[in-house]
Amino acid sequence: MHEFFRPQAWTWWVFVVAVALGTAGVSIAVAQSFQAASESLWTLAPLFALTLAIFAAIILLTDPYRSRRPWVLLLAMVFGATVPTWLGVHANEHIVRITADLLPQGVGAAWGAAAAGPTSEEWSKMLGVFLIMLIASKTMLRPMHGLLVGAFIGLGFQIFENVSYAANLATADANSNLQGALGVTIVRSLVGIASHWLYTGIIGVGVAIALGRSIKQRSLGARIGAFLGFFLLGWGVHFVWNAPLGEDLGLLLMAIKIIIFLVIFSFVLRYVLKEERRYLKQASEKLPQPEPAVAAAIAPRKQRRKALKGSDKKQVKRERKQYLDQLQALAY
């Protein structure tokens, strides 16, 4: 039976119903704007597809040890494009209103979006990571899986949000529907290097730890603490991106934020890869030892590159993939 098709599990039915309701709900919510901008959206469809492919490739680059589960990641992206989007449509306006009521006049309205986005979106995307990792419990076993599931949920949300912004800006531009849609699509595609996929990827690591899906075993209290830390980190990065601070700096501030976010993500990834190498080291003891250049597949990046010197690189890379796939399969 497929690792995700588990109709005997209640979590699977929650996923199916949630995606069905999310798809219907978000379709109703965007139907009018999408219909009004349909010509522009179809024209930009190749750009949306290219953006999706580029960021999917970037996410997979964070997984050099091939722990990915393609079908699970595809379904994670479907969840991200539907359920959090649908919930966000309803929740954001209420959070903005509450923020405006609680804070002084002018301040609440300005900070409403900064609070609404991460608050309504990250918790719903986080629930998706929990749900998917519970359903695919036999293959979603380590922090890397949490990062990948979270990143692809975030990517699904990110791409659908790009399409939604394009539709809204297309109808708002008095000169040209395409001009309005194209401008916002290009900007959002460029800044997407540190967007929703990154926020939820960080949170996904915390979810994996909370579920005990790590090589290092922790007490329940330690797992909850780690989860809260990663969740607040992902939430905080999202909040800072939305925060109305230094708006006069424009593109410079955007660039600074992106660099800081990527540095933060690199530290999270460093921990995740260390955990992955610990698993691979344990698994490698169960298989015959291959030649050193191939065995280096489970080493850090510098050692992997060094081990390629003087060898048939194409052949070694091919054998490394096979070796890694064998090691990954031992866990399932």
N, C-alpha and C positions, 0 to 999 in steps of 0.2 A: 504494500500500500504506500502511496506517496506520503512523504514526510509531513505535508500540510493538509492533505485531505483526510480529516479525522472526524467524520460525522457522528461518531460515538462520543465525542467530547463536547461539553456544553460551550467551551470557549470557541470552538469552530463555528457554532451556530450564532454566537454573539458577533463574531467577525462578519459572517455572511449577512446577518440582519443589519448590522451597523453600516456596512458598505452599501447595501441596497437602499437603506433610508438616506444615507449621506448622498448617494448618487441622485436620488429623486429630489431631495431637498435642495441641493446645490444647483441642479438643473433648473428647477423652478425659479430659484433666486437670480440666476444669471440669464435666463431665457431672453428677456427683453433687450438687455444690453448686447448680448451676443448676436441676436437677430439683427439689431440695428447696425452692427459693425461687421456683419458676416463677410462681406467682400474683402475688407481689410484683413480680417483674421485668416481667411483662406490664403490671401497673398503672403501673409507672414508665417504661415504654417511651416514652411521649410526652416525658417529661422528658429521657431520654437523647437522643432525636432533636432536641429543642430545643437542648440543649447542643452537640450536633454542629453544628447549623446556625449557631449563634451564633459558635462558635470558627472554623468554616470561613470565615464572613463576616469575622471579625477578621483572619484570615490574609490573605485576599484584599485587605483594605484596605491591607496593606503593599505591594501591587503596583499602584500608581496608573497605571503605564505599560503594563498589560495584557500582560505577558509570560507569563501563565498558560497552561497546556495542560491543559484540564479532564480529559481521559481519563487522562493520565499522573498527574495528582494524585489521581484516584479510585483508580487502581491502587496508588499509593504508600500511600494510606490502608489499602487491603486488606492490603498487605504489613505495615504497622505493626501491624495488629490481629491478625496471625497469627504470623509468623516470630519477631520479637523476644519476643513474649509466650510462645511455646512454649519458646524457648531460655532465657528468664528463669526459667521455672518450674523447670527443671533446674539452672541455674547458680547461682541466688541462694542456695539452701540450702547448697551447697558452699562458696561464698565466705564466707557467714556463719560456717560451721564453721571454715574456715581462719583467718579473722580472730580468732575466739575462741581458737584454739590459739596464735596468734602473739603476741597481746597479753595483758597481765596479766588475771587473773580479774576479771570484771565489766566491764572496759573493752572487751574484745573483743566481748562479747555486745551491748553498748550501741552500738558503732560498726559492727557487722557490716552492718546494713541500710544505713547511710550509704555504705559501700563497695560493697555488693553491687548495689544498684540501678543507679547510674551505670556500674559496671564491666561488668555483664552486659548491660544494656539499651542503653547508648549505642553500644557497639561493634557490636552486631547491627543497630541502626537505621542506623548509619553505613554498614555493608556494603550495606544496602538502598538508600541514596542512591547509592553507587558503582554498584551494579548497574543501577538505573533510569536513571541518567545515561549509562551506557555503552550500554544498549539503545536509548534515545531520543537517541542522540548527534547526530542531525541537528536536533533542536529544543531540547535542553537545553544551552544554549551559554554561559550567563553566571552570575555569582554569584547573581542573583535566582532563577534556576531551581533552583540548589542550595538556596537558602533555602526556596523553596516546596515542593520535593520533601521536604526534611527536615522541614519543619513539618507536612506532611500525613501523613508516616510517623509522626511523633510524635503527631499528633491521633488516628490510628487506634489506636495503642497506648493513648493516654490514655482514650479512650471505652471501649475493651474493659476496661481496668483498672477504670474506674468501675463497670461492670456487674459485674465479678468481686467488687469490694469490697462492692457492694450485696448480692450473693448470699451472701457469707460473713457479713456482719453481720445479714442477715435471719434466718438460722438461729441466730445467736448471741444474739439478743434474746429473753429469756424471756417478755416481755410481748406483743410483736407482731412478726411477720415484717416487715410493711410499715413499722412505726415504725423498726426497725433499719436497713432498707434505705434509707428516705427520708432519715434523718438524715445518713448518710455520703454519699449522692448529692448532697444540697444543698451540704454542705461542700466536697466534691471539685469540684463544678461551679463554686463561687465561687473557689476557689484555682486553678482550672484556667487562669485568665488568664495565669499564668506557670508553666506546667507542661511536659509532655513536648513539646508542639509548639514551644515556645520553645527548649528545650535542643537538640533535633535540628535545628531551623531554623538555629541558630548553627553547628552542626557541618556542615550541608549547604553553607554558604558555603565552609568549608575544603575540602570535597570538590570543589566546582566549581573552586577555585583549583588544587588538586592535579592535576586533570585538564587544566589549561590552559584552562579555560572562563572566561576573563576578557578584558576589552579590553586591559588592561595585561599584556604578556607578561613572564614571569619565568623565571629559570633553574630547573632541576630542584631545586636545593638550596633556592632561595627558595620554590618551590611546596610542597615538603615541610615547610619551616619554618612557612609560613603555615597549612598543614593541621594540623600539630601544635598550633599556637597556638589555632586555632578549636576543635579537638577538646577540648583541655584546658580551654578556656573553657566549652564546653557541659557537659563532664563535671564541672567544678568547680562550676558553678551547681547542677547536679543534686545533687552531694555536699553542698553547703551546705544545700540544702533538706532533705535527709534527716538532717543532722547533729544529734545529740542535745545541742545547746547551748542554754542559756537556755530550757529547756522550761517553767520557771515563769512566763515572760512570756506564754505562750499565744498568743492572737490578735494581740497587739501585735507579737510577733516575726514571726509569719506576714506581717503587713502590711508590716513593714520589709523582709523578704526579698523580697516581691513587688515592692515599689517599686524596690529595688536591681536586681532581675533585669530589670525593664522598662527601667530606665535603661541597663543594659548592652546589652540588645537594641536599644535606640534607636540606640546608637552603631554597632552592627553594621549595622543597617538603613540608617543614614546613608551608610556606605561602599557598600553594595549599590546604593542608589539613585543615588549618584554614578556608579558604573560603568554603570548602566542609561542614565543621561542621556548619557554619553559615546558609548554605542552609538547611541542615538537621534539624536544630533547628527550622527554620521557617516552614518546611514541617511537623514536628512532631506535631505542634499545630493543624493540620487539621485531625489528626487521634486520636482514643482513646488511652490513655496512657497505655502501657503494664506494666508488672511487672518491678521493678527497674533493675533487672539483664539483662533483654532484652532491656529496654530503654537505658541502658548504651552503646548500640551498636554505638550510635552517639557521644560518649565521646572520649577524647584522649586515647591513648593506655594504660597508667597506670591505668586509671579509668576503662577501659574495663576489664583488667585483675583482678583488685581488686573486681569488681562486680561478678566475676565468683566464688569466694570463697564460699564454703558451698552450692553450687548448683549442679544440674546435668549438667555437662559441655557440654556434647554432645547435650542434649536437648536444653539448652540455646543457644548454638552456632547455632543450626538449626533454632530456633525461631528468633535469631538475623538476620540471612540471609533473612528470610521471611520479617521481619520488615524493613530492609534496602531496599529490593526490592520494598516494598510498598511505602516507602518514595521517592525512586528514580523515581518511576512511576508517582508520582504526578506532576513531572516537565514536562512530555511529553504530 
